[in-house]
Amino acid sequence: MVQGTRAVSDVVGLARRLRRLSPGKWTEADLRAMATREGWEWVDGGRGPLLRAGEDFGEGRLRPANEFMEIHVTTEEYVGLHFLAKEVRGGVREHVEAFGEVAESLRAEFVQPHVLGADDTTASFHDDVPHWGAPFMRWRGRENSLELRAGTEGPMLSLLPNGPAEGWFWYNREHGAGTVGGFIGTRPVRDNSGMFFAGITRHTDWKGYGRSLADSLRTLPAELTALGLSRSFGFHGLIPGEGGPWVFQFELGEHGELGLDDAVADLFGPDTPTPEELGWTKSTEERHRRQEIAYHSPRYPYDDVNGVRLAMMVIETAEALGIPSPADLSLTDWADHVGFPSEDGSDDDYHVIDYGLAVRTNP
């Protein structure tokens, strides 16, 4: 499915076309009828039928439902129609920039996406997920949704039946026992009515949480950058005798960096490692001091984040401060919201559930 680089106008035109398609019940009979109406050619392929949509739109792949989809489908024999929006030859930075370019053009054409987030790169609904991250934007319809997502060859435009895609996302997080990461953000709009979300599974041991946190921190900066977002938030920690002070600060987007709050800088005792021994550097820059950050981690560009090192700094520091378990961490106020800044300074807020970070807001 090699299509080269599409012009922005072609991508927007393809997105418009996909949004108005009528795939019926996603059976082969309904989809063949749709292809005939659209003047598209149906061609059998190795990974599923191909729909040749002409020079302007290229070739799309229909993905057949497999045995792992049985509990998520009703009438659907296929669970998505996928077009390569822009072929990318290069590394993480090139993929992120290509995704961001397509995302910006679609946001300019349509309303802000109803849903956005990132899938787990190892447990995704899709079968072509890049290692660097799995961001997506979704414009939700009553039965089907248009999705821009990251694929291994570049950003993909997909039309999806809502039931299988949303059922898969919910089921894997409800039954994944905290091993499935990613995040999802939704706007409080009518188009999202009827969506259900699994709750966050809290971890009880630091070792298991460290693996989840490392995976999340490795991909989050690139995923957020691709989506055109950044996040700045903190973790409270329940420290014996100290209540729940602000402990960690996260800056995620173009760069990935952690901070250690002033509130806990003096709580390291003679029997614990010092912040420096745990990998922290004393803050001297004004940008850190404005946020009351006493120490900071290495600052990584989004395409080269050492998620393991950052996660280990969180885990080892939490243990040194006596925080009993990851279940004793909580998000700071409004950490579960993110938005696109507008020219008038307002935000188009999304409520975020962080399955990879696996930390909830304070009650």
N, C-alpha and C positions, 0 to 999 in steps of 0.2 A: 504494500500500500504506500508506495513512494510517490509523493505529489509535489515535492519541492516547496518553494516559498510562495504562499498566497499573498496577494495584496490585501490590505486591511479591508477594502470595500468588498472583496470576495469573501472574506471571513464573515463579515457582517451579513452579507447576502445569504451565505450558507446558513448562518444562525437563524435568520428570519424564516428561511425555507423549512428548516427543521422544526421550528416552533409551530408552524401551521400544518405539519403533516398529520394524517389521520391513519395511524397504524392499526386501528381496530383493537382486537384482543391479542395482538402480537402472535397470532398463529401464522403458519406459512401461507395459508390461503389468503388471509387478510393482507399480509405483507406483499405477496405477489400482486394482489389487486392494487395496492397502494403504488407499487413500482410502475405498474401499467398506467395508472392515472397520471403519474409524474413524468412519464416518458423515459423512465430509467430501465436499464438492462439488468436482468437477474442472471448472475454467473455463479456457478458453484465454485467454492474455494476450499483450501485445506483446513482453515480454522472457522469456516462458516461461509454462508453465501455472501457474495459481493454485489453491491448495487452501483452500477456505473451511471453516474449522474451528469455526464457531459464534461466539457472542458472547463466550465466555470467552477464546478463543485467537485470534480474528480470521482473518487471511488470510496464508497463506504462499506464497512464490514458489519454484517449482522452476527451477533454472538448468540449461539444456541444455548438454551438452558441445559445444565448438566445435572448429574445425580445430587450434587451438593446444593442445588437450588430447589429441590423437591418441596421442601416445607415453605418456600417463599413464593412459589408460583401458583396460579390458579389455572387460567387458560393459556398463559404465555408459553410459547415454544421457543421464543427468543427474548433476550433480556436487555438488548441495547443495539443501537445503530451508531457506529463510530466512524468519524471522519478525521483524518490528520489535518489539523488546521495549519500547522507550520512545521516543516521538517527541520530538525536541529542537528547540526554536526558540531560537537564540542562538548565541554564539560558542564559542571553545575551552573556556572555563571551564565553561560549561553542559554541553557534551558530556562533558568529563572527569568532572564530578560525577555526571552521569546514568550513565555507564559504571560508575563506582565504586560507586554505590548498588546497581546490579544485580549487580555482581561480589560485593559483600559478602553479598547475600542468597543467592547460589548457593554461596558458600564455606561459609555457615552450614548450608545444606541438605545438601550433598554433602561428600565428602572434598575436601581441597585439590586444585586442578586438577593433572592429571598433567603437563601441558605448559602453558607460558605464554611470552609474548614479544611481539614486534612485527614486522609485515611491512613490506616496503619500500613506501612510499606510491606509488611510480611503477612498481613491478613486482610486483604482488600477484596472488595466486590469485583474489581476489575482484574483482568489477567495480564496486564502489561503496565506494571507500576515501577517507576524508576527508584533507584536506591536512595537518591538525594532527598526525596520527599514526595508527598502525594496530595498537593493542594487541589481544591476544587471550588468552583462557584456554580450555583444551581438556581435557575429560574424555574420555579415550580408551577406546573399547571394542575388542573383537577385530576387528570389521570396519568399524564406524562410530564417529564421535565427535561429542559435543555440544560446540559452540564458542560462547562469547560473544565477539563481536568488535565493533570500532567500524565503523559504517557512516555514510554521508553524512547520513542522517536521524536517526541516534541509534544506541544499542547494538542489535545484532542477536543473536538466538538462531538458531543454524544447526545442522542435522544434516548431517554430511559423510561420504561414503565415504572411508576412510583412504587408499586407494591414490592417487587423483588428487591430493588435497590435499598429502599428504606427498611424493609424487613431484615435484610442481611445486616445492615449497619446496627440495628437495634439488637438482633439476636446475638451477634458476636460479642457485643459489649455487655449484654445481660448475662451471658453464659461463659464469658472469657475469663472469669475469676481474676480480673485485673491484669491480664496479660495482653490485652488488645489496646493499643494506644490511639493517637490521633486526637482531634478535637472537632467540634461542630458548633457553629454560630448561627443563630436564627433571628430574624427580625419579627417584631410583633405585628404581623400583617395577616389579612384574611387568607392570602394564598397559602399560608402555612398551617391552616386549620386542619386538624386530623393527624398531624405528625405526633409521634410518640418517641420519647428518648429514654434510653436506659440510664439508670443512675450510675454514679461513680463508685467503683469498688475500692475501698480503702485498704492499704497495705498495713500489715502488722509487724513485718520484719524489715530491717534496713537493707539487707542484702538483696531481697527480691525487689524492693522499691528502687534500689540503685540501678538495677538493669533497666527498669521501665523509664526511670528519669533520664538515664544516659541516652536511650533511644529517642526520647522526646526532645531533649536539648540538642541532639545532633541534627535534627531536621527542622525544628521550629523556626530558626532564623531564616532559612532559605524559603520555607513555605510561606511565612508571613510576608517576606519581601516580594515573592511572586504574586501574592494577593494584593499587594499595595498597602500593607498594614504594618504596624509596629506595636509592640506591647511593652508597657512599663508597669510592674506590679511587684508585690512582695508576699512573703510567707511569714505569718506569725508562728511562733513555736512555744509550746507549753513547757516552760522551764521550771523545775521544782523550786518553790520559794520565790519565784519571780513573776508568776502569772504567765501571760502570753504575749510577750513583747514582739515587736517587729524584728525579725532576725535576718532574713535574706531579701535582697532586691534583685529583680530580674530585668534586664534590658535586652529585648529580643527584636530583631529586625535586620537592618543592614549589618549590624554586628551582634554578637552574642556575648554578654558580660554579666557577671554576678557581683553583687555588693553585699557587704556585711554591715549591718546597721549599727549606728552609735549606741543604741540601747543595750547591745550585748558586748560591746568592745571590752568592757572591764569585768566581764563575768568569767573569764578564763583564769583558773586558779593554778596553784603551784603543782597540782597533780594532773594537769591537763596540758596537751600541746598548746603552744602559742598560735595565734592566727598565722604568723609567718611560717611556722612549721607545718601548718595545714595547707600551705600554698597561697595564702593571701598576701597582698602587697598593701602597705599603708597608703591611704589616700592623701594626695597632695593637690590634685587638680580641683579647680573651682566647681566643675560640673558634678563632682562627687560630693563635695562639701555642701553644695546647695541642697542635695538630697539626704544629707546627714548620713552619708556612707563613710564608715571609718576605714574599711579595707575593701579592696576590689580584686577580682580574679583577672587572669589574662583576658584580653579583648580580642575575640576572634572575628574575622570576616565571615559573612553568612555562608560562604561556600567552602569553609575550611574550619568548622567548629569541632573541637575536641569534646564531644558530649560525655565521654567517660571521665575525663579529668574534672569537668564542671560538676558532674553528678557526685563524684567522690569527694569533692570539696564540700558539697552540701551534706552528704551522709556523715563524713568524719567530723565536721564541725557540729552538726546536730548531736552526735554521740558525745562529743567533748563537752557540750553544754548541758548534757544530761536529759535531753528531750527523749522520753521513753520509747516512742515508736513513730513511724510516719503518720499514724492516725492522729498524732498530736500536733500536726502541722495544719494550718488553715490559711486561706487566701485573705489578703487585705481587702478593704472595702473597694467595690467596683472593679476588682481584678478580673471578674468574670464578664466584663463588658469590653467591647472593642468597636471602633467605628472608623469610617472614612472621613477625614477632616474635609470640611467644605470651605468655600471662600468666605462665608460669613462667620466662620469659627465654630459652627455647630457640628455635631457628629451624628452620623446615621448609625445608631447603636445596634449591635448584635449581642445577644446573650450567649455566652460561650460555656460549653461543658468541656472541660479538659480531661479526657480519659488518660492521656499519657502522663500528665502531671499528677493526676489522681489525688487532688486536694480540693476540698470544698471551701466555700466562703464561711465566715463566722455566722452562727445562728442569729 
